[in-house]
C-alpha cells in the first residue's frame, strides 16, 4: 500500500507528496506554505501515543533543531498540524518525524531536546520514521 523511502530517496523526491513508512509506521506530507506558522502532515501512522516533530534539516538530511511539534495518537492520524515555534523561511527543508512519548517526566508534555532520550525519535531497526518537505 505504501512505499518505504530511504533518506536518499526522500531527498531526491522533495517536490512530491511523500509517505515514508517503516514497520507500519509512516509520515505523509507535501511541500507547503508555512506563512500561517503551521506545518501539516496529511497522515501519520504511529505505533503508540507520541509526537509529530518538525526538525530543521539540510542537504545532509540529518535532523536539526526542533521548530514545531504536535501530539499523535497510536494508529492512524490525519491532518496533523504542528504549530511552528520559530520562523521558517521559504526554501528551508523540514523533517517531519515520529517521536515517542516514552522516557520523560510528564505524560502529554513534549520534553525532547536535540539528542535527548526523553520523548525521542522512534527508530525501528535503527531507522528514523520521517519524511522531508520544503517550506514554500
MILUMZA-517651 format. One record per residue: residue number from 0; x, y, z of N, C-alpha, C in turn. Coordinates in steps of 0.05 Angstrom, whole numbers, plus 32768, in hexadecimal, padded with zeros to 4 digits. Example, Ala and Ser with C-alpha at 12.3 -4.5 7.8 and 13.67 -1.06 7.14 Angstrom:
BEGIN
pos: 0&n.east: 8108&n.north: 7F8E&n.up: 809C&ca.east: 80F6&ca.north: 7FA6&ca.up: 809C&c.east: 8108&c.north: 7FBE&c.up: 809C
pos: 1&n.east: 8101&n.north: 7FD3&n.up: 808E&ca.east: 8111&ca.north: 7FEB&ca.up: 808F&c.east: 8102&c.north: 8001&c.up: 809D
end
This chain:
BEGIN
pos: 0&n.east: 8010&n.north: 7FE8&n.up: 8000&ca.east: 8000&ca.north: 8000&ca.up: 8000&c.east: 8011&c.north: 8019&c.up: 8000
pos: 1&n.east: 8026&n.north: 801A&n.up: 8011&ca.east: 8038&ca.north: 8031&ca.up: 8012&c.east: 8054&c.north: 8028&c.up: 800D
pos: 2&n.east: 8065&n.north: 803A&n.up: 8004&ca.east: 8081&ca.north: 8033&ca.up: 7FFE&c.east: 8093&c.north: 803C&c.up: 8015
pos: 3&n.east: 80A8&n.north: 802D&n.up: 8019&ca.east: 80BC&ca.north: 8034&ca.up: 802C&c.east: 80D1&c.north: 8045&c.up: 801E
pos: 4&n.east: 80D7&n.north: 805D&n.up: 802A&ca.east: 80EA&ca.north: 806F&ca.up: 801E&c.east: 8103&c.north: 8070&c.up: 802F
pos: 5&n.east: 811A&n.north: 806F&n.up: 8022&ca.east: 8133&ca.north: 8075&ca.up: 8030&c.east: 8137&c.north: 8093&c.up: 8031
pos: 6&n.east: 814A&n.north: 809C&n.up: 8041&ca.east: 814F&ca.north: 80B9&ca.up: 8042&c.east: 8158&c.north: 80C3&c.up: 8027
pos: 7&n.east: 8168&n.north: 80B3&n.up: 8019&ca.east: 8171&ca.north: 80BC&ca.up: 7FFE&c.east: 8159&c.north: 80BD&c.up: 7FEB
pos: 8&n.east: 8147&n.north: 80AA&n.up: 7FEC&ca.east: 812F&ca.north: 80AB&ca.up: 7FDB&c.east: 811E&c.north: 80C3&c.up: 7FE2
pos: 9&n.east: 811A&n.north: 80C8&n.up: 7FFB&ca.east: 810A&ca.north: 80DF&ca.up: 8004&c.east: 8116&c.north: 80F8&c.up: 7FFA
pos: 10&n.east: 8130&n.north: 80FB&n.up: 7FFB&ca.east: 813E&ca.north: 8113&ca.up: 7FF2&c.east: 813A&c.north: 8117&c.up: 7FD4
pos: 11&n.east: 8139&n.north: 8102&n.up: 7FC5&ca.east: 8136&ca.north: 8104&ca.up: 7FA8&c.east: 811A&c.north: 810A&c.up: 7F9F
pos: 12&n.east: 8106&n.north: 8107&n.up: 7FB2&ca.east: 80EA&ca.north: 810A&ca.up: 7FAB&c.east: 80DD&c.north: 8121&c.up: 7FBA
pos: 13&n.east: 80EC&n.north: 8135&n.up: 7FC2&ca.east: 80E2&ca.north: 814A&ca.up: 7FD3&c.east: 80CA&c.north: 8159&c.up: 7FC8
pos: 14&n.east: 80C6&n.north: 815A&n.up: 7FAE&ca.east: 80B0&ca.north: 8169&ca.up: 7FA3&c.east: 8096&c.north: 8159&c.up: 7FA2
pos: 15&n.east: 8097&n.north: 813F&n.up: 7FA9&ca.east: 807F&ca.north: 812E&ca.up: 7FA7&c.east: 8074&c.north: 812A&c.up: 7FC3
pos: 16&n.east: 8059&n.north: 8124&n.up: 7FC5&ca.east: 804E&ca.north: 811B&ca.up: 7FDF&c.east: 805D&c.north: 8102&c.up: 7FE7
pos: 17&n.east: 8064&n.north: 8100&n.up: 8000&ca.east: 8074&ca.north: 80E9&ca.up: 8008&c.east: 8066&c.north: 80DA&c.up: 801F
pos: 18&n.east: 8069&n.north: 80C0&n.up: 801E&ca.east: 8060&ca.north: 80B0&ca.up: 8034&c.east: 8077&c.north: 809D&c.up: 803A
pos: 19&n.east: 8086&n.north: 80A2&n.up: 804F&ca.east: 809C&ca.north: 8091&ca.up: 8057&c.east: 8091&c.north: 807E&c.up: 806B
pos: 20&n.east: 8093&n.north: 8064&n.up: 8066&ca.east: 8087&ca.north: 8050&ca.up: 8078&c.east: 809D&c.north: 803D&c.up: 8082
pos: 21&n.east: 809B&n.north: 8035&n.up: 809B&ca.east: 80AE&ca.north: 8023&ca.up: 80A7&c.east: 809F&c.north: 8013&c.up: 80BB
pos: 22&n.east: 809C&n.north: 7FF9&n.up: 80B6&ca.east: 808E&ca.north: 7FE7&ca.up: 80C9&c.east: 8072&c.north: 7FF0&c.up: 80CF
pos: 23&n.east: 8063&n.north: 7FF8&n.up: 80BB&ca.east: 8048&ca.north: 8001&ca.up: 80BF&c.east: 8045&c.north: 801D&c.up: 80C9
pos: 24&n.east: 805B&n.north: 802A&n.up: 80CE&ca.east: 805B&ca.north: 8046&ca.up: 80D7&c.east: 8062&c.north: 8057&c.up: 80C0
pos: 25&n.east: 8059&n.north: 8070&n.up: 80BF&ca.east: 8060&ca.north: 8081&ca.up: 80A9&c.east: 8056&c.north: 809D&c.up: 80AC
pos: 26&n.east: 8062&n.north: 80AF&n.up: 809B&ca.east: 805A&ca.north: 80CB&ca.up: 809B&c.east: 8056&c.north: 80D3&c.up: 807D
pos: 27&n.east: 803E&n.north: 80DE&n.up: 8078&ca.east: 8038&ca.north: 80E7&ca.up: 805C&c.east: 8034&c.north: 8105&c.up: 805D
pos: 28&n.east: 8044&n.north: 8114&n.up: 804E&ca.east: 8042&ca.north: 8131&ca.up: 804D&c.east: 804D&c.north: 813A&c.up: 8032
pos: 29&n.east: 8045&n.north: 8153&n.up: 802B&ca.east: 804E&ca.north: 815F&ca.up: 8012&c.east: 805B&c.north: 817A&c.up: 8018
pos: 30&n.east: 806B&n.north: 8183&n.up: 8004&ca.east: 8075&ca.north: 819F&ca.up: 8006&c.east: 805E&c.north: 81B1&c.up: 800B
pos: 31&n.east: 8061&n.north: 81C6&n.up: 801B&ca.east: 804B&ca.north: 81D7&ca.up: 8022&c.east: 8054&c.north: 81F2&c.up: 802C
pos: 32&n.east: 8041&n.north: 8205&n.up: 802A&ca.east: 8046&ca.north: 8220&ca.up: 8035&c.east: 8046&c.north: 821E&c.up: 8054
pos: 33&n.east: 8058&n.north: 822E&n.up: 8060&ca.east: 8059&ca.north: 822F&ca.up: 807D&c.east: 8053&c.north: 824C&c.up: 8086
pos: 34&n.east: 8047&n.north: 825B&n.up: 8074&ca.east: 8041&ca.north: 8277&ca.up: 807A&c.east: 802D&c.north: 827A&c.up: 8092
pos: 35&n.east: 801D&n.north: 8265&n.up: 8096&ca.east: 8009&ca.north: 8266&ca.up: 80AC&c.east: 8015&c.north: 825C&c.up: 80C7
pos: 36&n.east: 802F&n.north: 8255&n.up: 80C7&ca.east: 803C&ca.north: 824C&ca.up: 80DF&c.east: 8036&c.north: 822F&c.up: 80E7
pos: 37&n.east: 802D&n.north: 821F&n.up: 80D3&ca.east: 8025&ca.north: 8203&ca.up: 80D8&c.east: 8031&c.north: 81F2&c.up: 80C2
pos: 38&n.east: 803A&n.north: 81D9&n.up: 80CA&ca.east: 8042&ca.north: 81C5&ca.up: 80B7&c.east: 802F&c.north: 81AD&c.up: 80BB
pos: 39&n.east: 8024&n.north: 81A3&n.up: 80A5&ca.east: 8010&ca.north: 818D&ca.up: 80A8&c.east: 801A&c.north: 8174&c.up: 809A
pos: 40&n.east: 8012&n.north: 815D&n.up: 80A6&ca.east: 8016&ca.north: 8143&ca.up: 8099&c.east: 7FFA&c.north: 8139&c.up: 8092
pos: 41&n.east: 7FF8&n.north: 812F&n.up: 8079&ca.east: 7FDE&ca.north: 8124&ca.up: 8070&c.east: 7FD6&c.north: 810B&c.up: 8081
pos: 42&n.east: 7FEA&n.north: 80FA&n.up: 8087&ca.east: 7FE5&ca.north: 80E2&ca.up: 8096&c.east: 7FFE&c.north: 80DA&c.up: 80A5
pos: 43&n.east: 7FFA&n.north: 80D0&n.up: 80BD&ca.east: 8010&ca.north: 80C5&ca.up: 80CD&c.east: 8005&c.north: 80AC&c.up: 80DB
pos: 44&n.east: 8014&n.north: 8096&n.up: 80D7&ca.east: 800D&ca.north: 807D&ca.up: 80E5&c.east: 8022&c.north: 8077&c.up: 80FA
pos: 45&n.east: 801A&n.north: 8078&n.up: 8113&ca.east: 802C&ca.north: 8075&ca.up: 812A&c.east: 8027&c.north: 805B&c.up: 8139
pos: 46&n.east: 803C&n.north: 804E&n.up: 8143&ca.east: 8038&ca.north: 8035&ca.up: 8152&c.east: 802D&c.north: 8039&c.up: 816E
pos: 47&n.east: 802F&n.north: 8052&n.up: 8178&ca.east: 8027&ca.north: 8058&ca.up: 8193&c.east: 8021&c.north: 8076&c.up: 8195
pos: 48&n.east: 8016&n.north: 807F&n.up: 81AB&ca.east: 8012&ca.north: 809C&ca.up: 81AF&c.east: 802E&c.north: 80A9&c.up: 81AE
pos: 49&n.east: 8030&n.north: 80C0&n.up: 81A2&ca.east: 8049&ca.north: 80CE&ca.up: 81A0&c.east: 8046&c.north: 80E9&c.up: 8194
pos: 50&n.east: 8059&n.north: 80EF&n.up: 8182&ca.east: 805B&ca.north: 810A&ca.up: 8177&c.east: 8063&c.north: 810A&c.up: 815A
pos: 51&n.east: 8058&n.north: 811C&n.up: 814A&ca.east: 8063&ca.north: 8122&ca.up: 8130&c.east: 8075&c.north: 813A&c.up: 8135
pos: 52&n.east: 808F&n.north: 8137&n.up: 8130&ca.east: 80A2&ca.north: 814C&ca.up: 8136&c.east: 80AE&c.north: 8157&c.up: 811C
pos: 53&n.east: 80AF&n.north: 8171&n.up: 811A&ca.east: 80BA&ca.north: 817F&ca.up: 8102&c.east: 80D6&c.north: 8188&c.up: 8109
pos: 54&n.east: 80EA&n.north: 817D&n.up: 80FB&ca.east: 8106&ca.north: 8184&ca.up: 80FE&c.east: 810E&c.north: 8194&c.up: 80E6
pos: 55&n.east: 8120&n.north: 81A8&n.up: 80EA&ca.east: 812E&ca.north: 81B3&ca.up: 80D3&c.east: 8141&c.north: 819E&c.up: 80C9
pos: 56&n.east: 8147&n.north: 819E&n.up: 80AF&ca.east: 815B&ca.north: 818C&ca.up: 80A3&c.east: 8167&c.north: 819A&c.up: 808C
pos: 57&n.east: 817C&n.north: 818E&n.up: 8081&ca.east: 818A&ca.north: 8199&ca.up: 806A&c.east: 818E&c.north: 8183&c.up: 8055
pos: 58&n.east: 81A1&n.north: 8189&n.up: 8043&ca.east: 81A7&ca.north: 8175&ca.up: 802E&c.east: 81B2&c.north: 815B&c.up: 8039
pos: 59&n.east: 81BD&n.north: 815C&n.up: 8052&ca.east: 81C8&ca.north: 8144&ca.up: 805E&c.east: 81B2&c.north: 8132&c.up: 8069
pos: 60&n.east: 8199&n.north: 813C&n.up: 806A&ca.east: 8182&ca.north: 812D&ca.up: 8074&c.east: 8185&c.north: 8123&c.up: 8090
pos: 61&n.east: 8194&n.north: 8132&n.up: 80A1&ca.east: 8196&ca.north: 812C&ca.up: 80BD&c.east: 8182&c.north: 813E&c.up: 80CC
pos: 62&n.east: 8174&n.north: 8132&n.up: 80E0&ca.east: 8162&ca.north: 8143&ca.up: 80EF&c.east: 8170&c.north: 8159&c.up: 80FF
pos: 63&n.east: 8166&n.north: 8171&n.up: 80FD&ca.east: 8171&ca.north: 8188&ca.up: 810B&c.east: 815E&c.north: 8190&c.up: 8121
pos: 64&n.east: 8160&n.north: 81A9&n.up: 8129&ca.east: 814F&ca.north: 81B3&ca.up: 813F&c.east: 8131&c.north: 81B0&c.up: 813A
pos: 65&n.east: 8122&n.north: 81AC&n.up: 814F&ca.east: 8105&ca.north: 81A9&ca.up: 814E&c.east: 80F9&c.north: 81C5&c.up: 814A
pos: 66&n.east: 80E6&n.north: 81C7&n.up: 8136&ca.east: 80D9&ca.north: 81E1&ca.up: 8131&c.east: 80BA&c.north: 81DE&c.up: 8133
pos: 67&n.east: 80B1&n.north: 81C7&n.up: 813C&ca.east: 8094&ca.north: 81C3&ca.up: 813F&c.east: 808E&c.north: 81A6&c.up: 8147
pos: 68&n.east: 8077&n.north: 81A2&n.up: 8152&ca.east: 806E&ca.north: 8187&ca.up: 8159&c.east: 8050&c.north: 8186&c.up: 815D
pos: 69&n.east: 8045&n.north: 816E&n.up: 815B&ca.east: 8028&ca.north: 816A&ca.up: 815F&c.east: 8024&c.north: 814E&c.up: 816C
pos: 70&n.east: 8010&n.north: 814B&n.up: 817D&ca.east: 800C&ca.north: 8130&ca.up: 8188&c.east: 8000&c.north: 811D&c.up: 8174
pos: 71&n.east: 8006&n.north: 8103&n.up: 8178&ca.east: 7FFC&ca.north: 80ED&ca.up: 8167&c.east: 7FEF&c.north: 80D8&c.up: 8179
pos: 72&n.east: 7FDA&n.north: 80CC&n.up: 816F&ca.east: 7FCF&ca.north: 80B4&ca.up: 817C&c.east: 7FDA&c.north: 809C&c.up: 816E
pos: 73&n.east: 7FDB&n.north: 8086&n.up: 817D&ca.east: 7FE3&ca.north: 806C&ca.up: 8171&c.east: 7FD0&c.north: 8066&c.up: 815A
pos: 74&n.east: 7FDB&n.north: 805D&n.up: 8143&ca.east: 7FCB&ca.north: 8056&ca.up: 812C&c.east: 7FCC&c.north: 806C&c.up: 8117
pos: 75&n.east: 7FB7&n.north: 806E&n.up: 8107&ca.east: 7FB7&ca.north: 8082&ca.up: 80F1&c.east: 7FAD&c.north: 809D&c.up: 80FB
pos: 76&n.east: 7FBC&n.north: 80B1&n.up: 80F3&ca.east: 7FB5&ca.north: 80CD&ca.up: 80F9&c.east: 7FB4&c.north: 80DC&c.up: 80DE
pos: 77&n.east: 7F9F&n.north: 80EC&n.up: 80DA&ca.east: 7F9D&ca.north: 80FB&ca.up: 80C1&c.east: 7F9D&c.north: 8119&c.up: 80C6
pos: 78&n.east: 7FA7&n.north: 8128&n.up: 80B3&ca.east: 7FA8&ca.north: 8145&ca.up: 80B4&c.east: 7FB4&c.north: 814F&c.up: 80CF
pos: 79&n.east: 7FCD&n.north: 8146&n.up: 80D4&ca.east: 7FDB&ca.north: 814D&ca.up: 80ED&c.east: 7FE9&c.north: 8168&c.up: 80E8
pos: 80&n.east: 7FE2&n.north: 817C&n.up: 80F9&ca.east: 7FED&ca.north: 8197&ca.up: 80F6&c.east: 8000&c.north: 819D&c.up: 810E
pos: 81&n.east: 8019&n.north: 81A3&n.up: 8107&ca.east: 802D&ca.north: 81AB&ca.up: 811B&c.east: 8031&c.north: 81C9&c.up: 8119
pos: 82&n.east: 802D&n.north: 81D7&n.up: 8130&ca.east: 8031&ca.north: 81F4&ca.up: 8130&c.east: 804F&c.north: 81F9&c.up: 8132
pos: 83&n.east: 805A&n.north: 820A&n.up: 8121&ca.east: 8076&ca.north: 8210&ca.up: 8121&c.east: 807D&c.north: 8222&c.up: 8139
pos: 84&n.east: 8093&n.north: 821C&n.up: 8146&ca.east: 809D&ca.north: 822B&ca.up: 815D&c.east: 80B2&c.north: 823F&c.up: 8155
pos: 85&n.east: 80BB&n.north: 823D&n.up: 813C&ca.east: 80D0&ca.north: 8250&ca.up: 8131&c.east: 80C8&c.north: 8257&c.up: 8114
pos: 86&n.east: 80D3&n.north: 826C&n.up: 810A&ca.east: 80CE&ca.north: 8274&ca.up: 80EF&c.east: 80DC&c.north: 825F&c.up: 80DC
pos: 87&n.east: 80CE&n.north: 8259&n.up: 80C7&ca.east: 80D9&ca.north: 8247&ca.up: 80B2&c.east: 80D6&c.north: 8256&c.up: 8098
pos: 88&n.east: 80EB&n.north: 8258&n.up: 8089&ca.east: 80EB&ca.north: 8267&ca.up: 8070&c.east: 80E4&c.north: 8254&c.up: 8058
pos: 89&n.east: 80D7&n.north: 825F&n.up: 8044&ca.east: 80D3&ca.north: 824F&ca.up: 802C&c.east: 80ED&c.north: 8244&c.up: 8021
pos: 90&n.east: 80ED&n.north: 822B&n.up: 8019&ca.east: 8105&ca.north: 821E&ca.up: 800E&c.east: 8113&c.north: 820D&c.up: 8023
pos: 91&n.east: 810D&n.north: 8211&n.up: 803D&ca.east: 8119&ca.north: 8200&ca.up: 8052&c.east: 810E&c.north: 81E4&c.up: 8051
pos: 92&n.east: 811F&n.north: 81D0&n.up: 8056&ca.east: 8116&ca.north: 81B5&ca.up: 8058&c.east: 810E&c.north: 81AF&c.up: 8075
pos: 93&n.east: 80F7&n.north: 81A0&n.up: 8077&ca.east: 80ED&ca.north: 8198&ca.up: 8091&c.east: 80E9&c.north: 817A&c.up: 8092
pos: 94&n.east: 80F2&n.north: 816E&n.up: 80A8&ca.east: 80F0&ca.north: 8151&ca.up: 80AB&c.east: 80D9&c.north: 814C&c.up: 80BF
pos: 95&n.east: 80C4&n.north: 813F&n.up: 80B6&ca.east: 80AD&ca.north: 8138&ca.up: 80C7&c.east: 80B1&c.north: 811B&c.up: 80D1
pos: 96&n.east: 80B4&n.north: 8117&n.up: 80EB&ca.east: 80BD&ca.north: 80FE&ca.up: 80F6&c.east: 80AA&c.north: 80F5&c.up: 810D
pos: 97&n.east: 80A7&n.north: 80DB&n.up: 8110&ca.east: 8098&ca.north: 80D0&ca.up: 8126&c.east: 80AA&c.north: 80CD&c.up: 813E
pos: 98&n.east: 80A1&n.north: 80D8&n.up: 8154&ca.east: 80AF&ca.north: 80D5&ca.up: 816E&c.east: 809D&c.north: 80C7&c.up: 8182
pos: 99&n.east: 80A9&n.north: 80BA&n.up: 8195&ca.east: 809B&ca.north: 80AC&ca.up: 81AA&c.east: 8092&c.north: 80BE&c.up: 81C0
pos: 100&n.east: 8080&n.north: 80B5&n.up: 81D1&ca.east: 8079&ca.north: 80C3&ca.up: 81EA&c.east: 8089&c.north: 80B8&c.up: 8202
pos: 101&n.east: 809A&n.north: 80A4&n.up: 81FC&ca.east: 80A8&ca.north: 8096&ca.up: 8212&c.east: 80C0&c.north: 80A4&c.up: 821C
pos: 102&n.east: 80C7&n.north: 80A0&n.up: 8235&ca.east: 80E0&ca.north: 80A9&ca.up: 8241&c.east: 80DF&c.north: 80C3&c.up: 824F
pos: 103&n.east: 80CA&n.north: 80D3&n.up: 824B&ca.east: 80C9&ca.north: 80ED&ca.up: 8258&c.east: 80BE&c.north: 80EB&c.up: 8274
pos: 104&n.east: 80BC&n.north: 8102&n.up: 8281&ca.east: 80B2&ca.north: 8104&ca.up: 829C&c.east: 8093&c.north: 8108&c.up: 829C
pos: 105&n.east: 8089&n.north: 8114&n.up: 8286&ca.east: 806C&ca.north: 811B&ca.up: 8285&c.east: 805F&c.north: 810F&c.up: 826C
pos: 106&n.east: 8049&n.north: 8102&n.up: 8270&ca.east: 8039&ca.north: 80F8&ca.up: 825A&c.east: 802A&c.north: 810F&c.up: 824E
pos: 107&n.east: 802A&n.north: 8111&n.up: 8233&ca.east: 801B&ca.north: 8126&ca.up: 8226&c.east: 802A&c.north: 8141&c.up: 8223
pos: 108&n.east: 8043&n.north: 8141&n.up: 822C&ca.east: 8054&ca.north: 8159&ca.up: 8229&c.east: 806C&c.north: 8152&c.up: 8218
pos: 109&n.east: 8071&n.north: 8161&n.up: 8203&ca.east: 8088&ca.north: 815C&ca.up: 81F2&c.east: 80A1&c.north: 8164&c.up: 81FF
pos: 110&n.east: 80B3&n.north: 8151&n.up: 8205&ca.east: 80CB&ca.north: 8157&ca.up: 8215&c.east: 80E5&c.north: 8153&c.up: 8206
pos: 111&n.east: 80E4&n.north: 814D&n.up: 81ED&ca.east: 80FD&ca.north: 8147&ca.up: 81DD&c.east: 810D&c.north: 8160&c.up: 81D7
pos: 112&n.east: 8127&n.north: 815D&n.up: 81DA&ca.east: 813A&ca.north: 8171&ca.up: 81CF&c.east: 814D&c.north: 8161&c.up: 81BE
pos: 113&n.east: 815A&n.north: 816D&n.up: 81AA&ca.east: 816A&ca.north: 815F&ca.up: 8196&c.east: 817F&c.north: 814D&c.up: 81A4
pos: 114&n.east: 817D&n.north: 8133&n.up: 819E&ca.east: 818F&ca.north: 811F&ca.up: 81A8&c.east: 8186&c.north: 8112&c.up: 81C2
pos: 115&n.east: 8171&n.north: 811B&n.up: 81CE&ca.east: 8167&ca.north: 8110&ca.up: 81E8&c.east: 8158&c.north: 80F6&c.up: 81E3
pos: 116&n.east: 8154&n.north: 80E7&n.up: 81F8&ca.east: 8144&ca.north: 80CE&ca.up: 81F6&c.east: 8127&c.north: 80D3&c.up: 81FD
pos: 117&n.east: 8121&n.north: 80E8&n.up: 820D&ca.east: 8105&ca.north: 80EE&ca.up: 8214&c.east: 80F5&c.north: 80F5&c.up: 81FB
pos: 118&n.east: 80DF&n.north: 80E6&n.up: 81F7&ca.east: 80CE&ca.north: 80EB&ca.up: 81E0&c.east: 80DD&c.north: 80EB&c.up: 81C6
pos: 119&n.east: 80F1&n.north: 80D9&n.up: 81C5&ca.east: 8103&ca.north: 80D8&ca.up: 81AE&c.east: 80F7&c.north: 80CA&c.up: 8195
pos: 120&n.east: 8105&n.north: 80CA&n.up: 817F&ca.east: 80FC&ca.north: 80BE&ca.up: 8166&c.east: 80F7&c.north: 80A0&c.up: 8169
pos: 121&n.east: 80E3&n.north: 8097&n.up: 815C&ca.east: 80DE&ca.north: 807A&ca.up: 815A&c.east: 80F0&c.north: 8070&c.up: 8143
pos: 122&n.east: 80FF&n.north: 805A&n.up: 8149&ca.east: 8112&ca.north: 8051&ca.up: 8135&c.east: 8111&c.north: 8032&c.up: 8132
pos: 123&n.east: 80FE&n.north: 8028&n.up: 8123&ca.east: 80FD&ca.north: 800B&ca.up: 811E&c.east: 8116&c.north: 8003&c.up: 810E
pos: 124&n.east: 8124&n.north: 7FEF&n.up: 8119&ca.east: 813D&ca.north: 7FE6&ca.up: 810C&c.east: 8151&c.north: 7FFC&c.up: 8107
pos: 125&n.east: 8150&n.north: 8011&n.up: 8118&ca.east: 8163&ca.north: 8027&ca.up: 8116&c.east: 815D&c.north: 803C&c.up: 8102
pos: 126&n.east: 8145&n.north: 803A&n.up: 80F5&ca.east: 813E&ca.north: 804D&ca.up: 80E0&c.east: 8129&c.north: 8061&c.up: 80EA
pos: 127&n.east: 812D&n.north: 807A&n.up: 80E4&ca.east: 8119&ca.north: 808F&ca.up: 80EB&c.east: 8100&c.north: 808B&c.up: 80DA
pos: 128&n.east: 80E9&n.north: 8091&n.up: 80E5&ca.east: 80D0&ca.north: 8091&ca.up: 80D6&c.east: 80C9&c.north: 80AE&c.up: 80D1
pos: 129&n.east: 80CE&n.north: 80B7&n.up: 80B8&ca.east: 80CB&ca.north: 80D3&ca.up: 80B2&c.east: 80C8&c.north: 80D7&c.up: 8094
pos: 130&n.east: 80C3&n.north: 80F0&n.up: 808D&ca.east: 80C3&ca.north: 80F9&ca.up: 8071&c.east: 80CE&c.north: 8116&c.up: 8071
pos: 131&n.east: 80D8&n.north: 811F&n.up: 805B&ca.east: 80E3&ca.north: 813A&ca.up: 8058&c.east: 80D2&c.north: 8149&c.up: 8044
pos: 132&n.east: 80CB&n.north: 8162&n.up: 804B&ca.east: 80BD&ca.north: 8174&ca.up: 8039&c.east: 80CD&c.north: 818E&c.up: 8037
pos: 133&n.east: 80C5&n.north: 819E&n.up: 8023&ca.east: 80D0&ca.north: 81B9&ca.up: 8020&c.east: 80BB&c.north: 81CE&c.up: 8026
pos: 134&n.east: 80C2&n.north: 81E1&n.up: 8037&ca.east: 80B0&ca.north: 81F7&ca.up: 803E&c.east: 80AD&c.north: 8208&c.up: 8025
pos: 135&n.east: 8095&n.north: 8211&n.up: 8020&ca.east: 808F&ca.north: 8222&ca.up: 8008&c.east: 808B&c.north: 823F&c.up: 8011
end
